[in-house]
Amino acid sequence: MEVHRERGQGYYIFPKLEGEISNYMNFKGKRKLVWSINNYLGLANHPEVRKADAEAAAQFGMAYPMGARAMSGQTAYHEQLEKELADFAQKEAAYLLNFGYQGMVSIIETLVDRHDVIVYDSEAHACIIDGMRLHFGKRFVYPHNDMANLEKQLQRAARIVQGTGGGILVITEGVYGMAGDLGNLKDIVELKKKYQFRLLVDDAHGFGTMGRTGQGTGEEFGVQDGVDIYFATFAKAMAGIGGFVASSREVVSHLMYNMRSQIFAKSLPMPMVIGAMKRLELLKTHPELRENLWKIANALQSGLRERGFNLGRTQSCVTPVFLPGGIQQASWITWDLRENYDIFCSIVIYPVVPRDVIMLRIIPTAIHTLENVDYTINAFTEIRKKLDAGAYPGGFAEIPV
Ligand SMILES: Cc1ncc(COP(=O)(O)O)c(C=O)c1O
């Protein structure tokens, strides 16, 4: 395994991308059809986005503002973007985050103290797990989307906070970014009628892709009001960097004055802020971007299912394709797809999936075409035939790089 890691670096792991990246990109000097980029709406190369990014960089440079928000990093642009994000997320207020991952870690740490109990889904993203590592109080996990078990955990948590005087924070994702299924937001919000808790939703993959207007998974289920703290990153549908949290004015104010990742870190630079404003404007005013995304995702998912592929339980654009095999076969498939079909696609292996399962994870975007979809379905069909025929042998030493 160690040897495979060293041999495979730059190819299977840390692959080096080259040139412009759209639905195609260059890898090792050759053009590849790429299904592994976080650019759901195709905004990364949108001419208006590129112009806004470039003009903001020309006007302000990449450094401005030169300090943390509370000290010397606040501008009218930051406040304007926060207002627009709060309005879009249907919350009273919003606060910008420099990165989604760090933001979520810090949000969790800030929202709870040792008297509080966190109840969370077993498939929660690493940023949620790592946020909880900073929590001094109790935490209870419920099996992924198991509502009966969630209720049991809420009963346990309620007994504890009766004694401590604390509160309960339930954490779920909107769209689970690996398997593509949705957090059961409707039923979780329904449980608020019986139990007192606040709900924090990580909607990294739902923001801009789910819901009638792209507001996210809360809108999709019609329960955005029941989501007390809404979190999303700019790194997926917005094809940017940074993120935000939106909630009541009271909660956002608490976060502003207590979130260590923002208090003790430099503010988001101006091109990111102005660039995010342009992206949000396009997301809101160009529903055809989301329609295109779903056209591609639906064609891909229905085409693969017609050919008998197992896509698990996805209900979003995230398209996992499950095949039997270990890391050796997964590596061979990746190589075969790249070298013989010119398809660049990420694979997910143990421990994210069980040892004998390969997950090829396809991320469709609005800039892919139906020809890209047909071509990929045919390539996957050939790959599976080869896998079934034993064409990808075991043994790390034989795996090509
Ligand atoms: C569910 C989820 N939360 C948070 C993040 C982190 O976001 P960022 O890339 O902005 O740090 C991601 C991105 O991988 C994610 O998928």
The ligand as an SDF file (V2000), in Angstrom:
LIG
                    3D

 16 16  0  0  0  0  0  0  0  0999 V2000
  -20.6400   18.6390    3.3970 C   0  0  0  0  0  0  0  0  0  0  0  0
  -19.4530   19.5570    3.3170 C   0  0  0  0  0  0  0  0  0  0  0  0
  -19.2570   20.4570    4.2910 N   0  0  0  0  0  0  0  0  0  0  0  0
  -18.2050   21.2930    4.2600 C   0  0  0  0  0  0  0  0  0  0  0  0
  -17.2830   21.2640    3.2410 C   0  0  0  0  0  0  0  0  0  0  0  0
  -16.0810   22.1680    3.2980 C   0  0  0  0  0  0  0  0  0  0  0  0
  -16.1940   23.2670    2.4750 O   0  0  0  0  0  0  0  0  0  0  0  0
  -14.8970   24.0930    1.9730 P   0  0  0  0  0  0  0  0  0  0  0  0
  -14.3500   23.3710    0.8010 O   0  0  0  0  0  0  0  0  0  0  0  0
  -15.4530   25.4450    1.6530 O   0  0  0  0  0  0  0  0  0  0  0  0
  -13.9250   24.1370    3.1070 O   0  0  0  0  0  0  0  0  0  0  0  0
  -17.4820   20.3720    2.1900 C   0  0  0  0  0  0  0  0  0  0  0  0
  -16.5200   20.3440    1.0600 C   0  0  0  0  0  0  0  0  0  0  0  0
  -15.8390   19.3860    0.8260 O   0  0  0  0  0  0  0  0  0  0  0  0
  -18.5740   19.4790    2.2300 C   0  0  0  0  0  0  0  0  0  0  0  0
  -18.7770   18.5900    1.2600 O   0  0  0  0  0  0  0  0  0  0  0  0
  1  2  1  0
  2  3  1  0
  2 15  2  0
  3  4  2  0
  4  5  1  0
  5  6  1  0
  5 12  2  0
  6  7  1  0
  7  8  1  0
  8  9  2  0
  8 10  1  0
  8 11  1  0
 12 13  1  0
 12 15  1  0
 13 14  2  0
 15 16  1  0
M  END
$$$$
